């Protein structure tokens, strides 16, 4: 049971570190834009990390508790059923939280995540203003 928790923690850690790096490498080609995009992805992955780790750790420990309880308590007892549901809830909540964060990270594109320095309307009119001479550089 400890092995299950160790494997899940390792997979979560590898995906938490590797996924933002892979997405930045594949989606952004300009070095200046890689930093802000990477920071945004890492911030999303790091949200609620403590809750996720606590839920996964306690859920894994709950498996051990359930193994001990099955030898000492009748299978139909209320305490065993409550412990089973709590353990399953902790594991599923941490898995759901991690899956939601991964889906969120995969859904964010560099164009949506980086705020443009110029409003789109100004971008549209800039070539015309340059041709007319309305843009002055100070």
C-alpha positions in Angstrom: 0.0 0.0 0.0 2.9 2.3 0.7 4.1 1.4 -2.8 0.9 2.6 -4.3 1.3 6.0 -2.6 4.9 6.2 -3.6 4.2 5.5 -7.2 1.3 8.0 -7.3 3.4 10.7 -5.6 6.2 10.0 -8.1 3.9 10.2 -11.1 2.3 13.4 -9.8 5.7 15.0 -9.2 7.0 14.0 -12.6 3.9 15.4 -14.3 3.9 18.5 -12.2 7.4 19.3 -13.2 7.5 17.9 -16.7 4.2 19.0 -18.2 4.9 22.8 -18.0 8.3 22.3 -19.5 7.0 20.2 -22.4 4.2 22.6 -23.1 6.5 25.7 -23.0 9.0 24.0 -25.4 6.3 22.8 -27.8 4.0 25.9 -27.8 6.4 28.9 -27.5 9.3 29.6 -29.9 10.3 33.1 -28.7 12.6 33.0 -25.6 11.1 36.2 -24.1 7.6 34.7 -24.0 8.7 31.4 -22.5 9.3 32.8 -19.0 5.9 34.3 -18.4 4.1 31.3 -19.9 6.2 28.8 -17.9 5.5 30.9 -14.7 1.8 30.8 -15.3 1.7 27.1 -15.9 3.8 26.4 -12.8 1.5 28.7 -10.7 -1.5 26.6 -11.9 0.1 23.3 -11.1 1.2 24.5 -7.7 -2.2 25.6 -6.6 -3.8 23.5 -3.9 -0.6 21.4 -3.8 -0.7 20.9 0.0 -4.4 19.7 -0.1 -3.5 17.4 -2.9 -0.5 15.9 -1.1 -2.4 15.6 2.2 -5.3 13.8 0.5 -3.2 11.4 -1.3 -1.0 10.6 1.7 -3.9 10.2 4.1 -5.8 8.1 1.5 -2.8 5.8 1.1 -2.5 5.5 4.9 -6.2 4.7 5.0 -5.5 1.6 2.9 -3.3 0.3 5.7 -5.9 1.2 8.3 -8.5 -0.7 6.3 -6.3 -3.8 6.1 -5.9 -3.8 9.8 -9.6 -3.2 10.4 -10.7 -6.1 8.2 -8.9 -8.5 10.5 -10.2 -7.0 13.7 -13.7 -5.7 12.9 -16.6 -7.5 11.1 -16.9 -6.6 7.5 -20.5 -5.3 7.9 -19.6 -2.8 10.7 -20.3 0.8 10.3 -16.8 1.9 11.3 -15.2 -0.2 8.5 -17.7 1.3 6.0 -17.0 4.8 7.1 -13.2 4.3 6.9 -13.6 2.8 3.4 -15.6 5.8 2.2 -13.2 8.3 3.8 -10.2 6.6 2.3 -11.8 6.4 -1.2 -12.9 10.0 -0.9 -9.4 11.2 0.0 -7.8 9.4 -2.9 -10.4 10.3 -5.4 -10.4 14.0 -4.4 -6.7 14.3 -4.8 -6.8 12.5 -8.1 -9.7 14.7 -9.3 -7.8 17.8 -8.2 -4.7 16.8 -10.0 -6.6 15.9 -13.1 -8.4 19.2 -13.1 -5.1 21.1 -12.8 -3.6 19.1 -15.7 -6.7 19.8 -17.8 -6.4 23.5 -17.0 -2.7 23.6 -17.9 -3.3 21.7 -21.1 -6.1 24.1 -22.1 -4.1 27.3 -21.6 -2.5 28.6 -24.8 0.3 31.1 -25.0 -1.7 33.7 -26.8 -4.4 33.6 -24.1 -2.0 33.5 -21.2 0.2 36.4 -22.2 -1.3 39.9 -22.0 -0.6 41.8 -25.2 1.4 45.0 -24.7 -0.8 46.8 -27.2 -4.6 46.7 -27.4 -5.8 44.9 -30.6 -7.5 48.0 -31.8 -4.3 49.9 -31.6 -2.5 47.1 -33.4 -4.9 47.4 -36.2 -4.4 51.1 -36.6 -0.7 51.3 -36.0 0.4 50.8 -39.6 -1.9 53.6 -40.7 -0.7 55.9 -38.0 2.9 55.2 -38.9 2.2 56.0 -42.5 0.5 59.2 -41.6 3.2 60.1 -39.0 0.9 60.2 -36.0 3.1 58.0 -33.8 5.9 60.0 -32.2 8.8 58.4 -30.4 10.2 60.2 -27.4 
